Amino acid sequence: MTKSQENQQRACDRFIEHTARIDAILKRLQAACDDHFGTPPEEINWGDTGFVADIVADLELISDRVFKEGEYA
C-alpha cells in the first residue's frame, strides 16, 4: 500500500468514526425531543420554547451546510 493509499485509508477510517458519532448524537437528540427535553408538557414555558428555538436554529445551520442551502448555497 502506498503512502497516499494509507493516508486515504486513515481519512476514511476517521470519517467513519465521525459519522458514527453523528449517529449517536442524533439518537440522543431524538430521545430528548421525544421526552420534551425533560420538561413535562404541562410545565412548558417561554424559556423552554426559547431553548428549543435555539436548538432549531443551530440544526438549521447544520442542515443548510450539509445540503448547501441558505448561506451555504
Distance bins in CASP14 RR format, pairs under 12 A and 6 or more apart:
PFRMAT RR
TARGET T0000
AUTHOR 0000-0000-0000
RMODE 2
METHOD distances of the structure
MODEL  1
1 7 0 0 0 0 1 0 0 0 0 0 0
1 8 0 0 0 0 1 0 0 0 0 0 0
1 9 1 0 0 1 0 0 0 0 0 0 0
1 10 0 0 0 0 0 1 0 0 0 0 0
2 8 0 0 0 0 1 0 0 0 0 0 0
2 9 0 0 0 0 0 1 0 0 0 0 0
3 9 0 0 0 0 0 1 0 0 0 0 0
3 10 0 0 0 0 0 1 0 0 0 0 0
4 10 0 0 0 0 0 1 0 0 0 0 0
4 11 0 0 0 0 0 1 0 0 0 0 0
5 11 0 0 0 0 0 1 0 0 0 0 0
5 12 0 0 0 0 0 1 0 0 0 0 0
6 12 0 0 0 0 0 1 0 0 0 0 0
6 13 0 0 0 0 0 1 0 0 0 0 0
7 13 0 0 0 0 0 1 0 0 0 0 0
7 14 0 0 0 0 0 1 0 0 0 0 0
8 14 0 0 0 0 0 1 0 0 0 0 0
8 15 0 0 0 0 0 1 0 0 0 0 0
9 15 0 0 0 0 0 1 0 0 0 0 0
9 16 0 0 0 0 0 1 0 0 0 0 0
10 16 0 0 0 0 0 1 0 0 0 0 0
10 17 0 0 0 0 0 1 0 0 0 0 0
11 17 0 0 0 0 0 1 0 0 0 0 0
11 18 0 0 0 0 0 1 0 0 0 0 0
12 18 0 0 0 0 0 1 0 0 0 0 0
12 19 0 0 0 0 0 1 0 0 0 0 0
13 19 0 0 0 0 0 1 0 0 0 0 0
13 20 0 0 0 0 0 1 0 0 0 0 0
14 20 0 0 0 0 0 1 0 0 0 0 0
14 21 0 0 0 0 0 1 0 0 0 0 0
15 21 0 0 0 0 0 1 0 0 0 0 0
15 22 0 0 0 0 0 1 0 0 0 0 0
16 22 0 0 0 0 0 1 0 0 0 0 0
16 23 0 0 0 0 0 1 0 0 0 0 0
17 23 0 0 0 0 0 1 0 0 0 0 0
17 24 0 0 0 0 0 1 0 0 0 0 0
18 24 0 0 0 0 0 1 0 0 0 0 0
18 25 0 0 0 0 0 1 0 0 0 0 0
19 25 0 0 0 0 0 1 0 0 0 0 0
19 26 0 0 0 0 0 1 0 0 0 0 0
19 66 0 0 0 0 0 1 0 0 0 0 0
20 26 0 0 0 0 0 1 0 0 0 0 0
20 27 0 0 0 0 0 1 0 0 0 0 0
21 27 0 0 0 0 0 1 0 0 0 0 0
21 28 0 0 0 0 0 1 0 0 0 0 0
22 28 0 0 0 0 0 1 0 0 0 0 0
22 29 0 0 0 0 0 1 0 0 0 0 0
22 62 0 0 0 0 1 0 0 0 0 0 0
22 66 0 0 0 0 0 1 0 0 0 0 0
23 29 0 0 0 0 0 1 0 0 0 0 0
23 30 0 0 0 0 0 1 0 0 0 0 0
24 30 0 0 0 0 0 1 0 0 0 0 0
24 31 0 0 0 0 0 1 0 0 0 0 0
25 31 0 0 0 0 0 1 0 0 0 0 0
25 32 0 0 0 0 0 1 0 0 0 0 0
25 58 0 0 0 0 0 1 0 0 0 0 0
25 59 0 0 0 0 0 1 0 0 0 0 0
25 62 0 0 0 0 0 1 0 0 0 0 0
26 32 0 0 0 0 0 1 0 0 0 0 0
26 33 0 0 0 0 0 1 0 0 0 0 0
26 59 0 0 0 0 1 0 0 0 0 0 0
26 62 0 0 0 0 0 1 0 0 0 0 0
26 63 0 0 0 0 0 1 0 0 0 0 0
27 33 0 0 0 0 0 1 0 0 0 0 0
27 34 0 0 0 0 0 1 0 0 0 0 0
28 34 0 0 0 0 0 1 0 0 0 0 0
28 35 0 0 0 0 0 1 0 0 0 0 0
28 37 0 0 0 0 0 1 0 0 0 0 0
29 35 0 0 0 0 0 1 0 0 0 0 0
29 37 0 0 0 0 1 0 0 0 0 0 0
29 52 0 0 0 0 0 1 0 0 0 0 0
29 55 0 0 0 0 1 0 0 0 0 0 0
29 56 0 0 0 0 0 1 0 0 0 0 0
29 58 0 0 0 0 0 1 0 0 0 0 0
29 59 0 0 0 0 1 0 0 0 0 0 0
29 62 0 0 0 0 0 1 0 0 0 0 0
30 37 0 0 0 0 0 1 0 0 0 0 0
30 59 0 0 0 0 0 1 0 0 0 0 0
31 37 0 0 0 0 0 1 0 0 0 0 0
31 38 0 0 0 0 0 1 0 0 0 0 0
32 38 1 0 0 1 0 0 0 0 0 0 0
32 39 0 0 0 0 0 1 0 0 0 0 0
32 51 0 0 0 0 0 1 0 0 0 0 0
32 52 0 0 0 0 0 1 0 0 0 0 0
32 55 0 0 0 0 1 0 0 0 0 0 0
33 39 0 0 0 0 0 1 0 0 0 0 0
33 51 0 0 0 0 0 1 0 0 0 0 0
33 52 0 0 0 0 1 0 0 0 0 0 0
33 55 0 0 0 0 1 0 0 0 0 0 0
33 56 0 0 0 0 0 1 0 0 0 0 0
33 59 0 0 0 0 0 1 0 0 0 0 0
34 41 0 0 0 0 0 1 0 0 0 0 0
35 41 0 0 0 0 0 1 0 0 0 0 0
36 42 0 0 0 0 1 0 0 0 0 0 0
36 43 0 0 0 0 1 0 0 0 0 0 0
36 44 1 0 0 1 0 0 0 0 0 0 0
36 45 0 0 0 0 0 1 0 0 0 0 0
36 48 0 0 0 0 1 0 0 0 0 0 0
36 49 0 0 0 0 0 1 0 0 0 0 0
36 51 0 0 0 0 0 1 0 0 0 0 0
36 52 0 0 0 0 1 0 0 0 0 0 0
37 43 0 0 0 0 0 1 0 0 0 0 0
37 44 0 0 0 0 1 0 0 0 0 0 0
37 47 0 0 0 0 0 1 0 0 0 0 0
37 48 1 0 0 1 0 0 0 0 0 0 0
37 49 0 0 0 0 0 1 0 0 0 0 0
37 50 0 0 0 0 0 1 0 0 0 0 0
37 51 1 0 0 1 0 0 0 0 0 0 0
37 52 1 0 0 1 0 0 0 0 0 0 0
37 53 0 0 0 0 0 1 0 0 0 0 0
37 54 0 0 0 0 0 1 0 0 0 0 0
37 55 0 0 0 0 1 0 0 0 0 0 0
37 56 0 0 0 0 0 1 0 0 0 0 0
38 44 0 0 0 0 1 0 0 0 0 0 0
38 48 0 0 0 0 1 0 0 0 0 0 0
38 51 0 0 0 0 0 1 0 0 0 0 0
38 52 0 0 0 0 0 1 0 0 0 0 0
39 45 0 0 0 0 1 0 0 0 0 0 0
39 46 0 0 0 0 0 1 0 0 0 0 0
39 47 0 0 0 0 1 0 0 0 0 0 0
39 48 1 0 1 0 0 0 0 0 0 0 0
39 49 0 0 0 0 0 1 0 0 0 0 0
39 50 0 0 0 0 0 1 0 0 0 0 0
39 51 0 0 0 0 1 0 0 0 0 0 0
39 52 0 0 0 0 1 0 0 0 0 0 0
40 48 0 0 0 0 0 1 0 0 0 0 0
41 48 0 0 0 0 1 0 0 0 0 0 0
42 48 0 0 0 0 0 1 0 0 0 0 0
44 50 0 0 0 0 0 1 0 0 0 0 0
44 51 0 0 0 0 1 0 0 0 0 0 0
44 52 0 0 0 0 1 0 0 0 0 0 0
45 51 0 0 0 0 1 0 0 0 0 0 0
45 52 0 0 0 0 0 1 0 0 0 0 0
46 52 0 0 0 0 0 1 0 0 0 0 0
46 53 0 0 0 0 1 0 0 0 0 0 0
47 53 0 0 0 0 1 0 0 0 0 0 0
47 54 0 0 0 0 0 1 0 0 0 0 0
48 54 0 0 0 0 0 1 0 0 0 0 0
48 55 0 0 0 0 0 1 0 0 0 0 0
49 55 0 0 0 0 0 1 0 0 0 0 0
49 56 0 0 0 0 0 1 0 0 0 0 0
50 56 0 0 0 0 1 0 0 0 0 0 0
50 57 0 0 0 0 1 0 0 0 0 0 0
51 57 0 0 0 0 0 1 0 0 0 0 0
51 58 0 0 0 0 0 1 0 0 0 0 0
52 58 0 0 0 0 0 1 0 0 0 0 0
52 59 0 0 0 0 0 1 0 0 0 0 0
53 59 0 0 0 0 0 1 0 0 0 0 0
53 60 0 0 0 0 0 1 0 0 0 0 0
54 60 0 0 0 0 0 1 0 0 0 0 0
54 61 0 0 0 0 0 1 0 0 0 0 0
55 61 0 0 0 0 0 1 0 0 0 0 0
55 62 0 0 0 0 0 1 0 0 0 0 0
56 62 0 0 0 0 0 1 0 0 0 0 0
56 63 0 0 0 0 0 1 0 0 0 0 0
57 63 0 0 0 0 0 1 0 0 0 0 0
57 64 0 0 0 0 0 1 0 0 0 0 0
58 64 0 0 0 0 0 1 0 0 0 0 0
58 65 0 0 0 0 0 1 0 0 0 0 0
59 65 0 0 0 0 0 1 0 0 0 0 0
59 66 0 0 0 0 0 1 0 0 0 0 0
60 66 0 0 0 0 0 1 0 0 0 0 0
60 67 0 0 0 0 0 1 0 0 0 0 0
60 69 0 0 0 0 1 0 0 0 0 0 0
60 70 0 0 0 0 1 0 0 0 0 0 0
60 71 0 0 0 0 0 1 0 0 0 0 0
60 72 0 0 0 0 0 1 0 0 0 0 0
61 67 0 0 0 0 0 1 0 0 0 0 0
61 69 0 0 0 0 0 1 0 0 0 0 0
61 70 0 0 0 0 1 0 0 0 0 0 0
61 71 0 0 0 0 1 0 0 0 0 0 0
61 72 0 0 0 0 1 0 0 0 0 0 0
62 69 0 0 0 0 0 1 0 0 0 0 0
62 70 0 0 0 0 0 1 0 0 0 0 0
62 72 0 0 0 0 0 1 0 0 0 0 0
63 69 1 0 0 1 0 0 0 0 0 0 0
63 70 0 0 0 0 1 0 0 0 0 0 0
63 71 0 0 0 0 0 1 0 0 0 0 0
63 72 0 0 0 0 1 0 0 0 0 0 0
64 70 1 0 1 0 0 0 0 0 0 0 0
64 71 1 0 0 1 0 0 0 0 0 0 0
64 72 1 0 1 0 0 0 0 0 0 0 0
64 73 1 0 0 1 0 0 0 0 0 0 0
65 71 0 0 0 0 1 0 0 0 0 0 0
65 72 1 0 1 0 0 0 0 0 0 0 0
65 73 0 0 0 0 0 1 0 0 0 0 0
66 72 0 0 0 0 1 0 0 0 0 0 0
67 73 0 0 0 0 1 0 0 0 0 0 0
END
